[in-house]
């Protein structure tokens, strides 16, 4: 689906998803409150530090792109996806929930 801002079909080392999974509601956006000092307001009202994951995106035929992804308890902040972000939103997606991953034992 050209122009759609999220991955709609793909896989990683733990899980695969595709077009048959598109009818489920598996994503939620959360309106986050940041203090400008690297903290966010948690669901219980306390301030917690943003988690930061350093990501490297390898570009074929070009330079690698380095990106620091900030996350709350809900998921990664979407600020880098927008040209002029007006407010921070985070994305909670079942794909990010490692508790849903079941390991298959080899026989």
N, C-alpha and C positions, 0 to 999 in steps of 0.2 A: 504494500500500500504506500505509494510514493507520498512523501511529505508527512507521514505519521511519525511523531517524535520519539516513539519507543520501539524497541525490538519486538516484533510480533511473532517471529518464528526463529528458533535457533537452538543452541545447546551449549553447555559448558562441561566441565569434568564431572559434574554431579547430577545434572538433570537436563532433560530436553523438553521443549514445548513447541507447539505448532498450531495450525489452524483449527484443529478440533477443540483446543482449549480456549478459543476466543470468546465463547459465549458466557463464560463464568466471570463473576466479579472478583478479581484477584488483586486489584490495585485501589489504594486509597490515597488521597492527598491530604496532608495536614498543614494547617496554617500555623507556622512556628513563630515564636517570639525570641529574638536574639538580643543580647545586651551590648553587642559591638566589641566585646572583650574575649570572644571565643566561647561563650556560654549560651545555653538555650534554657527556656523555662520548661521543665518537665511537667508531666500530667499531674503530679502531686503538688505543683506550685513551687518546687525548689529549683534552684539554678544548677545545671550540670554542664560540664565541659563538652564541647563538640568532639566527637571522635573524628580523627583525620586519617584517611588512608591515602597513601601515595601510590598513584597509578601511572603506568607507562603504557601508552598506546603506540604499538609498532606500526609504522606506516610504510607500506611497500613503495620503494622508490623515493622515499622522502625521509625527513628527520623524524625521530620519535617525538611524540607529544607527551609531556609530563603534566600531570594534573593532580592536585590535592583535593580529594573528595571529602567534604565535611558531612557528618551524619549525626542525627539525633536518635533517640530510642525508636522512632518511627521508621527511619530510613535515611537515605542520602538527600541532601538539600539539592534542589533543582536550580539554584541560582545560576550556575555556569551555563545552563541551557538557554537562558533568555538574554537578549541583547541589552535590555534596560530593565533589570528586575525591580519591581516595585515593592515586593514583599516576599519573604522567604517561605517556600513550601517544601515539605519533604514528601517522599514517595515511599509508602509502605506497600510492598509487593510480596506475595507469597513465595516468589522465587528466591527472595533474600532470607527467608525463614529457614535456617538450617535444621530446626527441630522437626520439620516436615520431611526431611530426607531420610529414607530408609535404606540401610545397607543390606545388600543381598549377600548371603554367605555362599561361598563356592562349595560345590558338592564334589 
